[in-house]
């Protein structure tokens, strides 16, 4: 029993120590830009293993040097109440959980009817805000489980408490993936349109915003009808997007 208590105490101390580390790291981002994120490092490592080369396009820009069109487009596409929420949209989390549960149930039923074939994978739907996406990309792995989701929510609250919304958006736009080895708004603008992020017009910004959920997929399909149609929808929503 004593050994169990000691083990639990050590686990608790390790957890508290890890959270203090995250608090200090997040607090430092108020004035220091992260050199790289956990997601960037994992993606680059995968590319190096596959291709034996190191493609990494990233060029940090202050938020004032990133087109307001792109800021509005990303908010309209990814998180339309970014400026007003406290980090987590519980209604969106609940809807995503419900959709994922139904999708898994359908996949399980299909697997029962077709036992001779590989079990289908249920498509996982996210309900993440921009702050949650940033928390995940900065510090966490890509695995999906309740423990990782819990840590993501703690990190989200740290970001919201310790950093202003403009800084959160600035870090997000400078670190989010926009293609294989392409990270951040400036790299994306140069890669797709041969211009700086400050010069992006509304249509270009909308196309980049639409790519965000699946950037490597759309990088290979630049003429995708869905990409063009969805970009038109985002252009129509951009004027109502509230910037922090």
Residue pairs with C-beta under 8 A, 6 or more apart in sequence:
19 154
22 139
22 154
22 155
22 158
23 158
23 162
25 139
26 155
26 158
26 159
26 162
26 163
27 162
29 162
29 163
29 167
29 171
30 162
30 163
30 167
33 60
33 171
33 174
34 138
34 171
34 175
37 137
37 138
37 139
37 175
38 137
38 138
38 139
38 140
38 141
39 136
39 137
39 138
39 142
39 175
39 177
40 56
40 58
40 137
40 175
40 177
40 183
42 141
42 142
43 177
43 180
43 181
44 54
44 56
44 181
47 53
47 54
47 55
47 180
47 181
48 54
55 180
55 181
56 181
56 183
57 181
57 182
57 183
57 184
57 187
57 190
57 191
58 174
58 175
58 182
58 183
58 184
58 186
58 187
59 184
59 186
59 187
59 190
60 174
60 184
60 186
61 174
61 184
61 185
61 186
61 197
61 198
62 170
63 71
63 166
63 169
63 170
63 173
65 196
65 197
65 198
66 170
66 173
66 185
66 186
66 197
66 198
67 185
67 197
67 198
67 199
67 200
67 201
67 205
68 243
69 200
69 201
69 202
69 204
69 205
69 206
69 238
70 173
70 185
70 189
70 197
70 200
70 205
70 208
70 209
71 169
71 173
71 241
71 243
72 205
72 238
72 239
72 241
72 243
73 202
73 205
73 206
73 208
73 209
73 234
73 235
73 238
73 241
74 130
74 169
74 172
74 173
74 205
74 208
74 209
74 212
75 82
75 83
75 130
75 169
75 241
75 242
75 243
76 209
76 234
76 237
76 238
76 240
76 241
77 206
77 209
77 210
77 212
77 234
77 237
78 129
78 130
78 133
78 209
78 212
79 85
79 89
79 129
79 130
79 131
80 237
80 240
80 241
81 89
81 242
82 129
82 130
82 131
82 165
82 169
82 242
82 244
83 165
83 242
83 243
83 244
84 242
85 129
86 157
86 160
87 129
87 131
87 132
87 156
87 157
87 159
87 160
88 129
88 131
88 132
88 153
88 156
88 157
89 127
89 129
92 127
92 128
92 129
93 127
94 127
95 127
96 125
96 126
96 127
97 127
99 125
100 122
100 124
100 125
103 122
103 123
103 124
103 125
104 122
106 122
107 119
107 120
107 121
107 122
110 120
111 119
111 120
124 144
128 136
129 156
130 168
130 169
130 172
131 156
131 159
131 160
131 168
132 152
132 153
132 156
133 172
133 176
134 159
134 168
134 171
134 172
134 175
135 152
135 155
135 156
135 158
135 159
136 152
136 155
137 175
137 176
138 155
138 171
138 175
139 151
139 155
140 148
140 151
140 152
140 155
141 148
159 168
160 168
163 171
164 244
165 244
166 244
168 244
169 244
173 184
173 185
174 183
174 184
174 185
174 186
175 183
175 184
176 183
176 184
176 212
177 183
177 215
177 216
178 184
178 185
178 187
178 188
178 191
178 192
178 208
178 211
178 212
178 215
178 219
179 188
179 191
179 192
179 211
179 215
179 216
179 219
180 216
180 219
182 188
182 191
182 215
182 219
185 197
185 208
186 196
186 197
188 197
188 208
189 195
189 196
189 197
189 199
189 200
189 204
189 208
190 196
192 204
192 207
192 208
192 222
193 200
193 204
200 208
202 235
202 238
203 231
203 235
205 238
206 231
206 232
206 234
206 235
206 238
207 227
207 228
207 231
209 231
209 234
210 218
210 227
210 230
210 231
210 234
211 218
211 219
211 227
218 224
218 227
221 227
